[in-house]
């Protein structure tokens, strides 16, 4: 589906990924899910990061939410740093047009020991 490249299809794929990430995040918080996200295990993170800067609003909004939901679980943080998703979270926390998503990205970055360690190492200020 992703290979077709049609914006409507990509928006629906991104929406599905965001919804799945939200459900996994909720399950982690409730203690019913442990370990890395299935999205990360199945290799979807690289597609998510690659499409995070799209100009299509619907795709971008869902991708940003997916990144925030994945980042809420500390078990995903190392892989997200490795794949460059931390840079997208920083960008979202600074530039997202939606205040709720911008705030979620900021809260997620500042509450994760792994992200805070990486941001300090890189000397990135996340105020």
C-alpha positions in Angstrom: 0.0 0.0 0.0 2.8 2.4 0.9 4.5 2.0 -2.4 1.6 3.3 -4.4 2.5 6.8 -3.0 -1.0 8.2 -3.3 -1.5 10.9 -0.5 -4.9 9.5 0.6 -3.5 6.0 1.0 -0.4 7.2 2.8 -2.6 9.3 5.1 -4.6 6.2 6.0 -1.5 4.1 6.5 -0.1 6.8 8.8 -3.4 7.0 10.7 -3.3 3.2 11.2 0.2 3.4 12.5 -0.6 6.2 14.8 -3.6 4.4 16.2 -1.6 1.2 16.7 1.2 3.1 18.4 -1.4 4.8 20.7 -2.9 1.4 21.7 0.6 0.0 22.4 1.5 3.0 24.4 -1.7 2.6 26.5 -1.0 -1.1 27.0 2.5 -0.3 28.2 1.2 2.2 30.6 -1.3 -0.3 31.9 1.4 -3.0 32.3 -0.1 -5.4 29.7 2.6 -4.8 27.1 6.3 -5.2 27.6 9.3 -4.7 25.4 9.8 -2.9 22.1 6.9 -1.8 20.0 5.8 -4.3 17.3 6.1 -1.4 14.8 9.8 -1.0 15.7 10.3 -4.8 15.6 8.7 -5.0 12.2 10.8 -2.1 10.8 8.2 0.6 10.5 10.2 3.2 12.4 12.4 4.0 9.4 9.3 4.6 7.2 7.8 6.8 10.0 11.0 8.9 10.3 11.4 9.1 6.5 7.8 10.4 6.1 7.8 12.8 9.1 8.7 15.8 7.0 6.1 15.3 4.4 4.2 18.4 3.3 0.8 16.6 3.3 -0.9 17.8 6.5 -3.0 14.7 7.2 0.1 12.4 6.8 2.3 14.6 8.8 -0.2 14.9 11.7 -0.6 11.2 12.0 3.2 10.5 11.7 3.9 13.1 14.4 1.4 11.5 16.7 2.8 8.0 16.0 6.3 9.2 16.9 5.0 10.8 20.2 3.1 7.6 21.1 6.1 5.4 20.4 8.4 7.6 22.3 6.2 7.4 25.5 7.5 3.9 26.1 11.1 3.9 27.3 11.6 0.4 25.7 11.5 2.1 22.3 13.8 5.0 23.1 17.2 3.4 22.2 15.9 2.3 18.8 14.3 5.8 18.2 17.7 7.4 18.9 19.4 5.0 16.6 16.9 5.6 13.8 17.1 9.4 14.1 13.5 9.7 15.5 14.8 11.9 18.3 15.5 14.6 15.9 12.0 14.5 14.6 10.7 14.6 18.2 12.8 17.7 18.8 11.5 19.3 15.6 7.9 18.4 16.5 8.4 19.9 20.0 9.5 23.2 18.4 7.6 23.5 15.2 4.4 21.5 15.1 1.4 23.7 14.3 -0.7 21.9 16.8 0.0 22.9 20.4 -1.2 19.5 21.8 1.2 17.5 19.7 4.0 20.0 20.3 3.4 19.7 24.0 3.2 15.9 23.9 6.6 15.7 22.1 8.2 18.1 24.6 6.8 16.2 27.6 7.9 12.9 26.1 11.5 14.1 25.4 11.8 15.6 28.9 10.4 12.6 30.8 12.6 9.9 29.1 16.0 9.2 30.7 17.3 7.8 27.4 16.2 10.9 25.4 17.5 13.3 28.0 20.9 11.5 28.1 21.2 11.7 24.3 20.1 15.3 24.2 22.7 16.2 26.8 25.4 14.3 24.9 24.5 16.2 21.8 24.2 19.5 23.7 20.6 20.1 22.4 18.5 22.4 24.5 14.9 21.3 24.7 13.2 24.1 26.7 
